[in-house]
Amino acid sequence: MIIEYFFYKDTLEGYQSLKGLLEKKDDAFAFYNRNLTPLIPVASGVESNIYCMELTEQEQLLDTLMDRIRKKYRDDDLSPEVALENRKPYPASKPFYQIKEEMERCPLYQSVFRIMPKGGLLHVHAASALSSEEFFKFLVDYDREHPSEVGYQDADAFAIFVLREDWSDLEGRISFKNGTLLYKHLLIENGISVEKAVPLCSFIDDTGRIKKELKTLLAFEQDFDLKESMFIWEEFNMRFSRTDSLLEHVDFYREYLRRFFEECKRDNIQYVELRSGFANFITVAQPDTNSKKSSQYKLNGLQSVYTNCYHWRNHFYYKEMNLRINYNQPEFLEYIREIAQQVGIGVRVILNVRRDLNPERVQDRNKIIERLDAAIKYHNGLLPEQKDYSDFVIGFDFVSEEDRGRATSEYKDFIYGTSTQQGISEKPRIQLIDFYLHDGESHDMYHHNIIDASIISKYRIGHGFQMYRYIELVNNINFLETSEHYQKIVNSFMPILEVCPISNQLLRYYPDLRAHPVCELMKRGVQCVIANDDPQIFGNGGLSYDFWMAYMGFGLNLKAIKRLVYNSLIAENQNKLEKNPDFDRKWGEFVQTAVENLSRIKG
């Protein structure tokens, strides 16, 4: 058992209360008691190589060829034989946006990771899922299809405009940052003059690409000075705020999803789990141009007041919309499922709210309850229309910055409590839906969120690298080796960690990825997967970039890379050990092709 010292009182009491409650009612506690049921069950007589990370001769050859290329980068950085003026910094010590082009020329990227079957992308946010490169292409295409002329008179036209400077109304109630992308109806509503907002086409150069002037406002593609890097999360959140209004138009949203899923498929990703908020879409009616405060718009057939307000609260830059969300008609889920099916990629959704919501504030408390209970309805098939989302909406999460957000323990009443909504079981919510918590994305020694997450999250934890501070957590992981030709690693306490290398680097947690603790955690038995987090802001579309950075920065070998990939298959199947002959075949073909590609390289 883990030492009780690491639990502060409320968490331990909540855990013990939950244990007693579940043991009395049914055997559901088996999912949560890591000492009775391992996270990844070991079925007797299983003849699966899903945890067989012993490499074949061909894989060993590929491992050697890959390491030879990596060693060349290391020699360029450290070798005393290389003249000082010719030394090159090791790639993992430089920001991703500085080495992206160099990475794309590297044989390890083009001939190995780009063609490698990735399994699942299990940690990506819907509002920033499409890579910045593809997002900029999409904006250009959309602008051409919807001409952004200042004289456009059609009130239903959704031409995109860009603010050239910060703007706020006379009352200071509504404000937008420089670089915010807005549809025309929002300009009309707020009375923003053409001098302050210009058509998107003004930011498209002669080659048909978005100019750097706008790129740096929407994505991390430049070096930040000391002041900016101290407040990197403000820079991060402002990039969300500059683009999120675009996703409120259903046509834009659907095409955005299509391009994201197509990007994943091109990168050999077979399955995606989206972290998503609760979306509704604005259908523009004639705006009331006489009103300076708000206008009436149709929302899913309902009439609602739409106030597009950005403001600071508790140091968070976020959007507050007074919208009546119809939880019985979750159109956004239909669109996600529909587009993924059309593209031919598997998808599930983890719904979320921001972790800056204050449980003591009535409005915020109601918002949490509404969204969490809605997710439970979707997951348990309780919608009146009989639409089945039971295997589609798989869990719930609290997202955004951890250091200045609410502690996970502040939400324990919602997680362990019961719903008062009619039709929902009286069981604790934690028995009705799984939690995939964003926790341990911090260096704060006073945070206990990773401990809470290890108790609450049955399958996975988002990020979780702070686990290195809690060695007693790690020491509870057991290794069981059989005499067979495969090894089953049984994690008897901790969920799988969703590791996001480039995100961790660009948010300044590990500027030099060689200092990242994930490799040592993996050696101790902590299971991980690789994910990209927010590619629209970081520019790391797909998983190839993050695998390259993990290989170069974490010091992994091919055996570890293979385990990371196969762990995503385990996670996709809700931690069931199952054979996947089709994926095994693809992996074997990849190894053969990669060996042939690298064998042609001389030196």
C-alpha positions in Angstrom: 0.0 0.0 0.0 1.1 3.5 -0.7 2.4 5.4 2.4 -0.5 7.4 3.9 1.9 10.4 4.4 1.4 11.3 0.8 -2.4 11.8 1.2 -3.7 14.8 2.8 -6.8 14.3 4.9 -9.7 15.2 2.5 -8.3 13.0 -0.3 -7.8 10.0 1.9 -11.2 10.3 3.5 -12.8 10.7 0.0 -11.0 7.6 -1.2 -12.0 5.5 1.9 -15.6 6.6 1.7 -15.7 5.7 -1.9 -14.2 2.3 -1.2 -16.7 1.5 1.5 -19.7 2.7 -0.6 -18.7 0.6 -3.6 -17.8 -2.5 -1.7 -21.3 -2.5 -0.1 -23.2 -1.9 -3.4 -21.5 -4.0 -6.0 -18.1 -5.1 -7.2 -17.3 -1.9 -9.1 -14.6 -1.1 -6.7 -12.5 -3.7 -8.4 -11.8 -1.1 -11.1 -10.4 1.3 -8.5 -8.6 -0.8 -6.0 -5.2 -1.3 -7.6 -4.2 -3.9 -5.1 -7.0 -6.2 -6.1 -7.3 -5.7 -9.8 -4.4 -4.5 -11.9 -5.0 -1.7 -14.3 -4.1 -4.0 -17.2 -5.5 -7.3 -16.3 -3.5 -10.5 -16.8 -5.8 -13.2 -18.0 -4.6 -16.7 -17.4 -3.5 -18.6 -20.4 -3.3 -15.4 -22.6 -1.2 -16.2 -25.7 -0.7 -12.7 -26.9 2.4 -10.8 -27.8 0.8 -7.5 -27.1 3.4 -6.8 -24.3 6.2 -8.7 -26.1 8.7 -5.9 -26.5 11.5 -8.3 -27.2 12.7 -7.2 -30.6 13.0 -9.4 -33.6 16.3 -9.6 -35.5 14.9 -7.1 -38.0 13.8 -4.8 -35.2 17.2 -5.0 -33.6 18.8 -4.0 -36.9 16.5 -1.0 -37.2 17.3 -0.1 -33.6 21.0 -0.1 -34.4 20.5 2.0 -37.6 18.4 4.5 -35.7 20.9 4.9 -32.9 23.7 5.4 -35.4 21.9 8.5 -36.7 21.1 9.8 -33.3 24.7 9.4 -32.2 25.8 11.6 -35.1 23.7 14.4 -33.6 25.2 13.8 -30.2 28.7 13.9 -31.6 28.0 17.2 -33.3 27.0 18.6 -30.0 29.5 17.0 -27.6 32.5 15.5 -29.4 35.8 17.1 -28.6 37.0 16.2 -32.0 34.7 18.7 -33.6 36.0 22.3 -33.7 34.2 24.5 -31.3 32.9 26.9 -34.0 31.4 23.9 -35.8 29.5 22.4 -32.9 25.7 22.3 -33.2 23.3 22.3 -30.2 21.6 19.0 -29.7 18.1 19.2 -31.3 16.2 18.3 -28.1 17.7 21.3 -26.4 16.2 23.8 -28.9 12.6 24.8 -29.2 10.6 22.7 -31.6 9.7 25.6 -33.9 13.4 26.3 -34.4 14.3 22.8 -35.5 11.1 21.8 -37.3 12.6 22.2 -40.7 15.8 20.4 -39.7 13.8 17.6 -38.2 11.8 17.1 -41.4 15.1 16.6 -43.3 16.3 14.0 -40.8 16.2 10.4 -42.0 14.7 9.4 -38.6 11.7 11.6 -39.3 11.1 10.8 -43.0 12.1 7.2 -43.1 11.0 6.0 -39.7 8.6 8.0 -37.6 6.6 9.4 -40.6 5.8 6.0 -41.9 5.5 4.3 -38.5 1.9 3.1 -37.6 1.1 5.1 -34.5 -1.9 3.4 -33.1 -3.9 6.0 -31.2 -3.7 9.8 -30.5 -5.2 9.9 -27.0 -4.6 13.4 -25.9 -5.6 16.3 -28.2 -8.0 19.2 -27.7 -10.7 19.7 -30.2 -10.4 23.5 -30.2 -6.7 23.3 -31.3 -6.5 19.9 -33.0 -5.6 20.9 -36.5 -1.9 21.8 -36.9 -1.1 25.4 -37.4 0.3 24.7 -40.8 -2.9 23.0 -42.0 -5.0 25.6 -40.1 -3.4 28.4 -42.0 -4.1 26.6 -45.3 -7.7 26.1 -44.3 -8.1 29.8 -43.5 -6.8 30.7 -46.9 -9.1 28.2 -48.6 -12.1 29.4 -46.5 -11.3 33.0 -47.3 -11.4 32.3 -51.0 -14.7 30.6 -50.8 -16.2 33.4 -48.7 -14.8 36.7 -50.2 -13.8 39.1 -47.4 -14.8 42.3 -48.9 -15.4 45.3 -46.7 -18.5 46.2 -48.7 -20.1 42.8 -48.3 -23.8 43.6 -47.6 -25.1 40.1 -46.9 -25.8 39.8 -43.2 -25.5 36.0 -43.4 -22.0 36.1 -45.0 -19.4 34.7 -42.7 -16.3 36.4 -44.1 -13.4 36.4 -41.7 -11.9 39.7 -40.4 -8.8 40.2 -38.3 -8.4 42.8 -35.5 -5.3 44.9 -36.0 -5.2 46.1 -32.4 -6.8 45.5 -29.0 -10.4 46.6 -28.9 -13.0 47.1 -26.2 -16.4 48.8 -26.0 -17.0 52.0 -24.2 -18.1 50.2 -21.1 -15.0 48.0 -21.1 -17.3 45.0 -20.9 -16.4 43.4 -24.2 -12.8 43.2 -25.3 -10.8 41.4 -28.0 -7.1 41.1 -28.4 -5.0 42.1 -31.4 -5.1 39.3 -34.0 -8.5 37.9 -33.0 -10.4 36.4 -36.0 -14.0 37.3 -36.2 -16.9 36.7 -38.5 -18.6 39.8 -40.0 -21.7 39.5 -37.8 -19.6 40.0 -34.7 -18.1 43.1 -36.1 -21.5 44.5 -36.9 -22.8 43.5 -33.4 -19.9 45.2 -31.6 -19.6 48.2 -33.9 -15.9 47.6 -34.7 -14.7 50.0 -37.4 -12.9 48.9 -40.5 -9.8 50.8 -39.3 -9.5 48.3 -36.5 -10.5 45.2 -38.4 -9.4 44.2 -41.9 -10.3 41.3 -44.1 -8.2 38.1 -43.7 -7.0 38.5 -47.3 -4.9 41.4 -46.1 -2.8 38.9 -44.3 -2.3 36.6 -47.2 0.9 37.1 -49.3 1.4 36.8 -53.0 2.2 33.0 -52.7 -1.2 32.4 -51.0 0.1 31.9 -47.5 -0.7 33.6 -44.2 1.9 36.2 -43.4 4.2 35.8 -40.4 2.6 38.9 -38.9 -0.5 36.9 -38.2 1.1 33.5 -37.7 2.9 34.6 -34.6 -0.3 35.8 -33.1 -2.0 32.4 -33.6 0.8 29.9 -33.0 4.1 29.4 -31.2 6.4 30.2 -34.1 8.8 32.7 -32.5 11.1 33.1 -29.6 9.5 34.7 -26.5 11.3 37.4 -24.5 11.8 37.0 -20.8 8.6 38.8 -19.9 6.5 36.7 -22.2 8.1 33.4 -21.2 7.3 34.2 -17.5 3.6 34.3 -18.5 3.7 31.6 -21.1 0.2 30.4 -20.3 -1.3 33.8 -21.0 0.4 33.7 -24.4 -1.0 30.2 -24.9 -4.6 31.1 -23.8 -4.7 34.2 -25.9 -4.1 32.1 -29.0 -7.1 30.1 -28.2 -9.2 33.3 -27.7 -8.1 34.6 -31.1 -9.5 31.6 -33.0 -12.3 30.0 -31.0 -15.1 32.2 -32.4 -14.6 30.6 -35.8 -15.6 27.2 -34.5 -19.1 28.5 -33.6 -20.1 28.3 -37.3 -21.2 24.8 -38.2 -19.7 24.8 -41.7 -16.4 25.9 -40.5 -16.5 23.4 -37.6 -17.3 20.4 -39.8 -14.6 21.2 -42.4 -12.1 21.9 -39.6 -12.8 18.4 -38.2 -12.5 16.8 -41.6 -9.0 18.3 -42.2 -7.9 17.3 -38.7 -8.9 13.7 -39.2 -7.4 13.6 -42.7 -4.1 15.0 -41.2 -4.1 12.2 -38.6 -4.7 9.5 -41.2 -1.8 10.8 -43.4 0.4 10.4 -40.3 -0.7 6.8 -39.9 -2.8 7.4 -36.8 -5.7 4.9 -36.6 -7.6 6.2 -33.7 -8.2 9.5 -31.9 -9.6 10.6 -28.5 -10.7 14.2 -28.5 -10.9 16.3 -25.4 -13.9 18.5 -26.2 -15.9 21.2 -24.5 -19.7 21.5 -25.0 -20.2 23.2 -28.4 -23.2 25.0 -29.8 -23.4 26.7 -33.1 -24.7 30.2 -34.0 -27.1 30.6 -36.9 -27.0 34.3 -37.7 -30.3 36.1 -38.1 -30.5 39.9 -38.8 -28.5 41.5 -36.0 -29.9 44.4 -34.1 -27.4 47.1 -35.3 -29.0 49.6 -32.9 -28.0 47.7 -29.8 -24.4 48.3 -28.6 -24.6 45.5 -26.0 -25.9 42.4 -27.7 -27.9 41.0 -30.5 -30.4 38.2 -30.9 -29.2 35.1 -32.7 -30.8 31.7 -33.3 -29.1 28.9 -31.5 -30.2 25.4 -32.4 -33.7 26.7 -32.9 -33.7 28.5 -29.5 -33.5 32.3 -29.2 -30.6 33.3 -27.1 -28.6 36.4 -26.1 -25.1 36.1 -27.4 -22.5 38.2 -25.7 -19.0 37.5 -26.9 -17.1 38.6 -23.8 -13.4 38.1 -23.1 -12.2 39.1 -19.7 -9.7 38.4 -17.0 -10.7 36.5 -13.9 -8.2 34.9 -11.5 -5.5 35.6 -14.0 -7.2 33.5 -16.7 -8.0 34.7 -20.1 -11.1 32.9 -21.2 -14.5 33.3 -22.9 -17.8 33.6 -21.2 -20.8 33.0 -23.4 -24.4 33.4 -22.0 -25.8 30.6 -24.2 -28.6 28.2 -23.5 -27.0 24.9 -24.3 -29.4 22.2 -25.2 -27.8 19.1 -23.7 -30.4 16.8 -25.2 -29.3 17.8 -28.7 -25.5 17.5 -28.8 -25.0 18.2 -32.5 -21.3 18.6 -32.1 -21.0 14.9 -31.1 -22.9 13.9 -34.2 -20.5 16.0 -36.4 -17.4 14.5 -34.8 -18.6 10.9 -35.3 -20.0 11.6 -38.8 -16.8 13.2 -40.2 -14.5 10.6 -38.6 -16.5 7.8 -40.2 -16.3 9.6 -43.6 -12.5 9.9 -43.3 -12.2 6.4 -42.0 -10.6 6.9 -38.6 -11.7 5.7 -35.2 -12.8 8.4 -32.7 -14.1 8.8 -29.1 -14.7 11.9 -27.0 -13.7 12.9 -23.5 -15.8 15.9 -22.5 -14.4 18.6 -20.3 -14.8 21.9 -18.4 -12.1 24.3 -17.4 -10.4 23.9 -14.1 -10.7 27.6 -13.3 -14.4 27.2 -12.5 -15.0 28.0 -8.8 -17.1 25.3 -7.0 -18.1 27.9 -4.4 -19.6 30.2 -7.0 -23.2 29.3 -7.8 -22.9 30.0 -11.5 -19.7 28.0 -11.9 -21.0 25.2 -9.7 -24.1 24.8 -11.9 -22.0 24.9 -15.0 -19.9 22.0 -13.7 -22.9 20.0 -12.7 -24.8 20.5 -16.0 -21.9 19.5 -18.1 -20.8 16.5 -15.9 -24.3 15.2 -15.7 -24.8 15.7 -19.5 -21.7 13.6 -20.1 -23.1 10.9 -17.9 -26.3 11.0 -19.8 -24.4 10.6 -23.1 -22.2 7.8 -21.8 -25.1 5.8 -20.3 -27.6 6.2 -23.2 -30.0 8.4 -21.3 -30.9 10.9 -24.1 -34.6 11.1 -25.0 -33.9 10.8 -28.7 -32.4 7.3 -28.1 -29.1 8.4 -29.7 -26.4 6.0 -28.6 -23.2 7.7 -27.4 -22.4 5.1 -24.8 -19.2 3.9 -26.5 -18.5 7.3 -28.0 -18.4 9.6 -25.0 -16.0 7.7 -22.7 -15.1 10.1 -20.0 -14.8 13.6 -18.4 -11.9 15.9 -17.5 -11.0 19.3 -16.0 -8.6 21.1 -18.3 -6.3 24.1 -18.6 -3.4 25.4 -16.5 -2.9 23.5 -13.3 -0.6 25.8 -11.4 -3.2 28.6 -11.1 -6.2 26.5 -11.6 -8.4 24.8 -9.0 -7.0 21.8 -7.2 -8.5 18.5 -8.2 -9.6 18.0 -4.6 -11.9 21.0 -5.0 -14.0 19.0 -7.4 -14.2 15.9 -5.3 -17.9 16.6 -4.3 -18.9 16.5 -8.0 -16.8 13.3 -8.7 -17.8 11.3 -5.6 -21.3 12.9 -5.3 -24.6 11.8 -6.8 -26.6 13.5 -9.4 -30.0 15.1 -8.6 -31.1 15.0 -12.2 -34.1 12.8 -13.0 -33.2 9.6 -14.8 -29.6 9.4 -13.6 -28.7 6.6 -11.2 -28.1 7.5 -7.6 -24.7 5.9 -7.7 -21.7 8.2 -7.3 -20.8 9.9 -10.5 -17.4 8.1 -10.5 -19.2 4.8 -11.0 -21.2 6.3 -13.9 -18.4 7.8 -16.0 -14.6 7.5 -16.1 -12.3 10.4 -15.4 -9.3 11.2 -17.5 -7.8 13.9 -15.4 -5.2 16.5 -16.5 -2.9 16.4 -13.6 0.8 16.4 -12.8 1.5 19.1 -15.5 3.4 21.2 -12.9 6.6 21.6 -11.0 4.8 23.0 -8.0 6.0 20.9 -5.0 2.8 21.8 -3.1 0.4 20.3 -5.6 -1.2 16.9 -4.7 -3.2 16.7 -7.9 -1.2 13.7 -9.2 -2.1 11.7 -6.1 -5.8 12.6 -6.5 -5.6 11.6 -10.2 -4.0 8.3 -9.4 -7.0 7.4 -7.2 -9.7 8.9 -9.5 -8.5 8.2 -13.0 -8.9 4.5 -13.8 -7.3 4.4 -17.2 -5.1 7.4 -17.9 -3.8 10.7 -16.7 -3.1 13.7 -18.9 0.6 14.6 -18.7 1.4 13.4 -15.2 5.1 14.0 -15.4 5.1 15.4 -11.8 4.9 11.8 -10.7 8.7 11.8 -10.4 8.2 13.7 -7.1 6.2 10.8 -5.6 8.5 7.9 -5.7 6.2 5.9 -3.4 3.6 6.0 -6.2 6.1 4.6 -8.7 7.3 2.0 -6.3 3.9 0.4 -6.2 4.2 -0.7 -9.8 5.0 -4.4 -10.1 6.8 -6.2 -12.9 5.7 -9.8 -13.5 7.8 -11.8 -15.9 6.7 -15.2 -17.3 8.8 -18.0 -18.6 7.1 -17.5 -22.0 8.5 -15.5 -24.9 6.7 -12.4 -23.9 6.6 -10.2 -20.8 3.4 -8.8 -19.3 3.9 -5.6 -17.3 1.3 -5.2 -14.7 0.6 -1.7 -13.4 -1.1 -2.4 -10.1 -1.6 1.3 -9.1 -1.1 4.0 -11.7 -3.0 4.7 -14.9 -1.2 5.3 -18.2 0.4 8.7 -18.6 -0.4 10.7 -21.7 3.1 12.3 -22.4 3.2 15.4 -24.7 6.9 16.1 -25.4 6.6 19.2 -27.6 3.8 20.7 -25.4 5.9 20.2 -22.3 8.9 21.9 -24.0 7.1 24.9 -25.5 5.1 25.6 -22.2 8.5 25.8 -20.5 8.3 22.8 -18.3 11.2 21.1 -20.0 12.9 23.5 -22.5 15.6 20.8 -22.9 13.8 17.5 -23.3 16.8 15.6 -22.1 15.8 16.6 -18.6 12.3 15.2 -18.9 11.7 12.4 -16.4 9.5 10.1 -18.6 12.3 7.7 -19.6 13.2 7.0 -15.9 9.5 6.6 -15.1 9.1 4.1 -17.9 12.1 2.2 -16.6 10.3 1.9 -13.3 7.3 0.5 -15.0 5.1 3.5 -15.5 3.2 3.0 -18.7 2.9 5.9 -21.2 1.6 7.0 -24.6 2.8 9.8 -26.8 0.4 12.6 -27.7 0.5 16.1 -29.3 -1.9 18.2 -27.0 -2.5 21.4 -29.0 -1.0 21.2 -32.5 -2.8 24.3 -33.8 -0.7 26.3 -31.4 2.5 24.3 -31.3 2.6 23.2 -34.9 3.1 19.5 -34.2 0.4 17.9 -36.3 0.1 14.2 -36.1 2.4 12.2 -33.9 5.6 12.0 -35.9 7.1 15.2 -34.5 6.5 14.2 -30.9 7.9 10.6 -31.4 11.0 12.1 -33.0 11.5 14.5 -30.1 10.8 11.7 -27.6 13.4 9.5 -29.3 16.0 12.2 -29.5 15.3 13.9 -26.1 14.3 11.0 -23.8 17.0 8.6 -24.9 14.5 5.9 -25.8 15.3 2.8 -27.9 13.1 1.0 -30.4 11.8 -1.3 -27.7 10.5 1.7 -25.7 9.0 3.3 -28.9 7.2 0.1 -29.7 5.8 -0.1 -26.2 4.5 3.5 -26.4 2.7 2.6 -29.7 1.3 -0.7 -28.4 0.2 1.0 -25.1 -2.1 3.2 -27.2 -3.8 0.1 -28.5 -4.2 -1.2 -25.0 -5.7 2.2 -24.0 -8.0 2.2 -27.1 -9.4 -1.2 -25.9 -10.0 0.2 -22.4 -6.9 -1.7 -21.1 -7.9 -5.2 -22.5 -5.2 -7.4 -23.7 -6.3 -8.3 -27.2 -4.4 -9.4 -30.3 -4.4 -7.1 -33.3 -3.1 -9.1 -36.2 -3.8 -6.3 -38.7 -1.7 -3.8 -36.7 1.0 -6.4 -36.1 1.2 -6.9 -39.9 1.5 -3.1 -40.5 4.2 -2.9 -37.8 6.2 -5.7 -39.5 5.9 -4.0 -42.9 7.0 -0.7 -41.4 10.1 -2.3 -39.8 11.1 -3.9 -43.1 10.6 -0.6 -45.0 12.5 1.5 -42.4 15.4 -0.9 -42.4 15.6 -0.7 -46.2 15.5 3.1 -46.1 18.2 3.6 -43.4 20.4 0.9 -44.9 20.8 3.1 -48.0 22.3 5.9 -45.9 26.1 6.0 -46.0 28.3 7.0 -43.1 
